Amino acid sequence: KKMDDDDVPQLSSHTLAALQEFYLEQQQREGMKTSQGFNQYSIGSIEEDWQLSQFWYSDETASCLAKEAILAAGKGGRIACISAPSVYQKLKEQDGEDFSVCILEYDRRFSVYGEEFIFYDYNHPLDLPENLLPHSFDIVIADPPYLSEECLQKTAETIKYLTKGKILLCTGAVMEEQAAKHLGVKMCTFIPKHSRNLANEFRCYVNYASGLD
């Protein structure tokens, strides 16, 4: 039997309009990316994924932390970003600066960065590729994905394994004691901001004389 038009499920005109608007916005976003000579390192190129507890820093904060990392690493320095992709993306925008950088990140979308991307799961803090030698980074910037002592403690193992000494940690103000205990870092006066306001007060911690005070 031929299906009558009545049998075909109809979307309400309201749903249809909303759907069309959604597709249009998506097309515009994609179109914008291509028309701007889409910069794969720009913050918007990979959207936040809240399910992975990802929250991008504001542009200013990401720039400030990237500049601090370059200064701390020194000429020809090596920088590791652990779960801090917006700082990594800012570092990639600094053309002509003399340093190298790696991103250790759970979100496999960052594999677009090729060899600089290292898949990282804080539950297995030392499950790292062989070519990542111990104490081979001048500075490690880390932003553990969760505000829990377990997450901090495990991420700390990775940080201590990778760094020659300098550590820049970004996490909640509530983690101050644990940060001192596991990494020997102290809170800076600089207050990092996110592109969306987080409920938890966020702070930076370092174990060296930084420009963040």
C-alpha positions in Angstrom: 0.0 0.0 0.0 1.3 3.4 -0.9 2.0 5.5 2.1 -0.4 8.4 2.4 1.1 11.8 3.2 -0.8 11.7 6.5 1.4 8.7 7.6 4.7 10.5 7.1 5.8 12.0 10.4 5.7 15.8 10.0 8.1 18.1 11.9 6.3 21.0 13.3 7.0 24.2 11.5 8.7 25.5 14.6 11.1 22.5 14.9 11.8 22.8 11.2 12.6 26.5 11.5 14.9 25.8 14.4 16.6 23.0 12.6 17.2 25.2 9.5 18.6 27.9 11.7 20.9 25.5 13.3 22.2 24.2 10.0 22.6 27.8 8.7 24.6 28.8 11.7 26.8 25.7 11.3 27.4 26.5 7.7 28.2 30.1 8.5 30.7 29.0 11.2 32.4 26.6 8.8 32.3 29.3 6.1 33.8 31.8 8.4 36.6 29.4 9.2 37.5 28.9 5.5 37.1 32.6 4.6 39.4 33.7 7.4 42.1 31.4 6.0 41.2 29.1 8.8 44.0 29.1 11.4 44.1 25.6 12.8 45.8 27.0 15.9 43.2 29.5 16.8 41.2 28.8 19.9 37.9 28.4 18.1 39.3 25.7 15.8 38.5 23.0 18.3 35.4 23.7 20.4 35.3 23.1 24.1 34.0 19.7 25.1 32.3 20.0 28.5 32.0 16.2 28.9 35.8 16.1 28.9 35.8 18.8 31.5 37.4 21.2 29.0 37.2 24.9 29.7 39.3 27.3 27.5 41.1 30.2 29.0 40.2 33.7 27.9 42.4 34.9 25.1 44.2 37.3 27.4 45.0 34.5 30.0 46.1 32.1 27.3 48.5 34.7 25.9 49.8 35.7 29.3 50.5 32.0 30.2 52.1 31.3 26.8 54.4 34.3 27.2 55.4 33.3 30.7 56.2 29.7 29.5 58.4 31.1 26.6 60.3 33.3 29.1 60.6 30.5 31.6 61.8 28.0 29.0 64.4 30.3 27.7 66.0 30.3 24.2 65.6 26.9 22.5 63.5 25.8 25.4 61.1 22.8 25.5 57.6 23.4 26.8 55.1 20.6 27.7 51.4 21.5 28.0 49.4 18.9 30.0 45.6 19.2 29.6 46.2 22.9 28.7 45.3 23.1 25.1 44.4 26.8 24.9 47.9 27.7 26.1 49.3 25.2 23.5 47.3 26.9 20.8 48.6 30.3 21.8 52.2 29.0 21.8 51.7 27.8 18.3 50.7 31.3 17.2 54.0 32.7 18.4 55.9 32.5 15.1 59.6 33.0 15.0 60.0 32.4 18.8 62.7 29.9 19.5 61.2 27.0 21.5 59.5 23.7 20.9 56.3 22.4 22.5 54.3 19.2 23.1 50.6 18.8 24.0 49.6 15.9 26.3 45.9 15.7 26.0 43.1 13.1 26.4 41.0 14.7 23.6 42.1 13.0 20.4 40.8 15.9 18.3 44.2 17.4 19.1 45.9 14.7 17.0 45.6 17.2 14.1 48.8 18.6 15.6 50.8 15.6 14.5 53.9 14.5 16.4 53.5 17.2 19.0 50.3 15.6 20.2 50.7 12.8 22.9 47.5 11.0 24.0 47.4 11.4 27.8 45.2 9.8 30.4 46.0 11.0 33.9 44.8 7.6 35.3 48.0 6.3 33.7 50.5 9.1 34.5 53.6 7.4 33.3 52.2 5.6 30.3 54.1 7.9 27.9 55.9 7.3 24.6 59.5 6.2 24.9 60.8 9.3 23.0 59.5 11.5 25.9 62.6 11.4 28.0 62.5 12.1 31.7 63.4 15.7 32.7 63.5 16.8 29.1 61.2 19.9 29.4 62.4 23.3 30.7 58.8 24.0 31.9 55.7 22.0 32.3 52.3 23.8 32.3 49.5 21.7 33.6 45.8 22.1 34.2 44.4 18.9 35.7 40.9 18.2 34.3 39.3 17.7 37.7 39.5 19.4 41.1 40.3 16.3 43.0 43.4 15.3 45.0 43.6 12.0 43.0 43.6 13.8 39.7 46.2 16.3 41.0 48.4 13.6 42.5 48.5 11.5 39.3 49.0 14.5 37.0 51.9 15.5 39.4 53.6 12.2 38.7 53.7 13.1 35.0 54.8 16.7 35.7 57.7 15.6 37.9 58.7 13.0 35.4 58.9 15.5 32.5 60.2 18.7 34.0 63.8 19.7 34.5 62.4 21.8 37.4 60.0 24.5 36.5 56.3 23.9 37.0 53.3 26.2 36.2 50.1 24.7 37.5 46.6 26.0 36.9 43.9 24.7 39.2 41.2 25.7 41.7 42.0 27.9 44.7 40.7 25.1 46.9 43.7 22.9 45.7 46.3 25.2 47.3 47.4 22.8 50.0 47.5 19.7 47.8 49.4 21.6 45.1 52.1 22.6 47.7 52.1 19.0 49.0 52.4 17.2 45.7 54.4 19.7 43.6 55.9 22.2 46.0 54.2 25.1 44.1 53.0 28.4 45.5 50.0 30.5 44.4 50.7 33.6 42.2 48.9 36.9 42.3 47.9 36.5 38.6 44.3 35.3 38.3 43.6 33.2 35.2 40.2 33.9 33.5 38.2 31.5 31.4 36.2 32.3 28.3 33.1 31.2 30.2 33.0 32.0 33.9 33.6 28.9 36.1 32.0 28.5 39.4 35.3 27.6 41.1 37.9 30.2 41.8 40.9 29.4 39.6 44.5 30.2 40.4 48.1 29.7 39.0 50.8 28.1 41.1 54.6 28.1 40.4 57.8 26.8 41.9 60.1 29.4 40.4 60.4 33.2 40.3 57.8 33.9 37.6 56.4 37.0 36.0 53.0 36.2 37.3 53.3 38.0 40.6 
